[in-house]
Amino acid sequence: TIGEGEIDMVDLEAMLYHELHHIVRGYNGFRHDLTLLDTVLAEGLATDYELENARPDRKMTHHKHTPALVKKWLPELKKELNSNKYDYWSWFHGRGKPKQLGYKLGKYLVDQIRKEHPQLTQKDLATLDSRKLLQMSKITFE
């Protein structure tokens, strides 16, 4: 149990991996030119990197997607995919949508990319733009 004022080193380590990936990719959530696709994939890639490198005893839920969640929300994602005027709090923090939805859909897209291109490393993926990554996922929005 973590006491008041103590730092959960397992959680901190995982968070650092996640944020480090954003830095390497050049992602900054305060940029107003980023589309929803850019942000969803940035979070999916950072979460994938976090899972790959953090200790396995880290209890994480922001990456867990289900077929029902994906089926319901991919069409909604498509509607705003290229918009840079999306509601960040809604997509990523659960205001009117499931909590952490953007992270979960981002991780789903990254999982599809990894399934289609298992030879690619985190370094390879970090250098690709969001349009190319979406194409590589072979996701077709229905």
Secondary structure, DSSP 4 states (H G I P E B T S, - for coil): -PPTT---HHHHHHHHHHHHHHHHHT--TT-TT--HHHHHHHHHHHHHHHHHHS-TT----TT---HHHHHHHHHHHHHHTT-SS--HHHHHH-SSS-TTHHHHHHHHHHHHHHHH-TT--HHHHHTS-HHHHHHHHT----
